[in-house]
């Protein structure tokens, strides 16, 4: 059973005025829980209070809607499905440009960059993201022929520059193969915490093993 934080608990060493980080993710989807765990650990390493808002989502537009209600303030999305569901007209335009470029054997259209730009343009002004991950996910979501590069979407002002830089580093370090292996390990272990923590240390050099991960591992061994 994938772990979901039942409550946010008390604040850690962060300043009292800092808003707790609430990450939207579907607890029945190992990929979503792996991605949520990555940004959970980035925030925890910065001393932030973090919890997972467990909810099932039909598509990324549902996550965006949840952010707009402020029931969560961070969600991990994929650019193609976000554009396809939140701005279908732009998705059709992108697909048409890609098909034209393919027909002309032209490299003029950088579809990944164009889709990322469209996804960013879809976000309301109250929300921000970082550079897209090379990794693609959300394979089962409706995305047409658009790429599915991963992005964390969060409420503007939620993180300072240091945390944003750390989020960008983690996002850019992730590959599709890494994500697939982390999902596989999570399905074996029943929880993404330890696998994600080890990956972050190996691929980004950030942080150390979190006490929460140690405690959860010990609990599973009993």
N, C-alpha and C positions, 0 to 999 in steps of 0.2 A: 504494500500500500504506500503510495507516494505521500510524503509528509506535507501537510499544510498547516501553517501557523494558525492556531485557534484564536490567539489574541496577540496584540502588539506588545503587551507587557510594559514594563517601566522603561523610561528613557535610560540610555547608557551615558557615556561621558560627553555626549554632544550637548551643545547649548540648549537650554530649555525651550527657546523660541523656535528651534528647528522642527519642522513638521515631520512626523513619522513617514517613512516611505511605505507605500501600500502598492504591491505589485499584483496586477491582475493576471491570472493564469488558470488554465483548465487542469484540475488535479488528475483527470483521467487521461491526459495527454502527456506522455513522458517527454516529448520534445519541448513542449511549453514549460514544463517544470524544470528541465535542464536550463533553458534560457533564463527563466525567472531566477533560478538559483545563482546564475552568474552575476546578475546585477544586484541580487540580494547580498552576495558576498562582497562586491565592490563597496556597497553602501555600509555594510557592517564593518569592514576594515577601516572606513572613515569615521567610525563611531556612531553611525546613525542607527536609530531604532527602525526595524524593518519587519513587515509581515506580508504574507501572501493572501490575496483576496481570491479564494477559490470559487470559480464560476465557469460554467460551460458556455462556449462561444460558437456561434454558427460561422462567423467570419471576422476579419479584422475590423470591419466597421462597427461590430458589436463592442469590441474593446475600446475603440475610440469614443463610442457613446458612453461607456462606463466611465472613462476618464472625464468626460464633460459633465457628468453628474457629481464628480469628485468622490465617488465611492472608492476609486483607486487613483493613484497619481503617476503610475508607470505601467506600461505594457509593452511587450516585445511583439513586433509585427513583421510581416514580410511585404516588401514594396509592391510586388505585383498584385497580390490579393487585396492590399489596402486600396490601391488605385482602382482595381476592378470593381470593388464593392462600394467605395465611397465616392468615386468619380468615374462612372462607367463611360461617359463621353470621351474623357481624356484617354482612357484605356483603349478605346476603339481607334482613336487618332494614333496612338503609339504603335498599335499592332499594324495599322495600315502603313505607317512609315517604315516599319521593319520589313513588311512584306515587299514593299517597293524596292527597298535597298537590296533585299535578297534576290529579287527578280533581275535587278541591274548589276548584280554581283559587286555591289558598292559597300565600302566600309564607312560611309559618311554618317551612319546612324549608330551611336553608342547607346544601345538599347538599355543596358544596365544603368548608365548614368542618367539617361532621359527618364527612365522609370523612377529612379530615386528622386530626381528633381520633381517629378509629378507627385510622388508620395509626399514630399516635403510641402509642396504647394497645396496639397489636400488638407494638411493639418491646420486647425484653427490657430489663431495667433497666440493663444494661451499655452501652446505646446511646442516642444522643441525635440530635436534628435541630434545624433552625432553622425559621423561619416558611416556609410554602409559597410556591413561585413562582406568579405568575399564569400562567406558561407551562404548557401541558400537552404531554406526550410519550407515549412507549410505546404508540403507536396500535395496534400489532399484538398487544399483550399482552391477555390475557383480563381485562377489567375490567367486564363487564356494562354497566350504565348509569351507572356511577360516574365522576366526574371523574378526570382523570389529572394533577393538579398535581404538579410535580416537587419532590422533597426530597432533600438529601444526608443520608445516615445514617452516623454515625461513632461510634467507640468513645468512651465517656465518659472525659474527662480527656485526650484526645488533643490538644486545642487550648486555648490560653488565650483570655481574653475578647476580645482584639484580633482574633485570627484568626476567632473565632466571629462577631464583628460584621461582619468583611469578608465572610465566607461568606454571612451574611444579606443584606448589601447586594447582592452578586452575584446571589443567588437571587431577590431581589425585583425586580431590574432586568430580568431576562430575560422576554421575551414569547414567545408561541408563534410569532409571525412572525419574531422574532430567531432563535429556534432553527432554524426551517425554513431561513432564509437561511444560517446558519452551517453547517448540514448540507450544503446545496447547495455552498457554497464549499469545504468539506472534501472533498467528492466530486470537485471540480475539481482541487484542489491535492494531494490524496492525504494530507494531514496537517492536523489542526485548529489547530496551534500559532499560526500567524500571524493567522488569522482571529479566533480567540478573543482573542488579545492586543490586537488593534486594537479589537474590540468592548468589551472591558473598559475600555480607556482612554477610549473615546467615551462609554459609557453609565454608568460608575461613577466615572471620574476617578482610578481607583486605579492605582498603579504606573507603570512605563515598560516599554519593550520589553526583554524578557528576552534575555540573551546567548545562551541556548540557542536561542531562536527565530531570532536573527540567524544563528547558526552553521548551523542546519538549513536556513535559506533559502539561504545561500551554497552549501551542499553540493548542494542541488537544482538550482542554476543551473549548476554545473560540468558 
